[in-house]
Amino acid sequence: MHSARSAVAAVASLSLAKLLRMPEAYWAAITTIVVMQSSLGATWPTSIERLAGTALGCAFGAAVASLLPPNWLVYGGGIFVLGLICAGLRLDRSAYRFAGLTFTIVILLTRPGGPVVVAVHRFLEVSIGIAVGLVMTALWPEREETPS
């Protein structure tokens, strides 16, 4: 049943992102699959952390990529500073994980329009994935397994 839920949610997320003409719609599907791995009770708070991390990674990545050339020192320093920011904001490791992933994509991916466009697209794609995962988890909750 979990496979069916995940497949339906991933396809819905991918379809919505493509309908909205997101350039890398697969990020919506990937995010949905990640969100679908939690129960509804755990999904809501974790998804808020993931969304916060994504927003932070996008904003920080766009700022760093706009000001500094992408190289290993800028990248490594950025990942380190993100960890400090997440700790300062009291965000959990899920937020830091999503911030780091998003920062990595924004700072290392070169696209027409520059890092701000990459950041906005990534935020929208991941947000679609989180939203679809949350809706699917609410509409089609996974049954709790009873211990035998």
Order of alpha helices (4+ residues) and beta strands (2+ residues): alpha-alpha-alpha-alpha-alpha-alpha
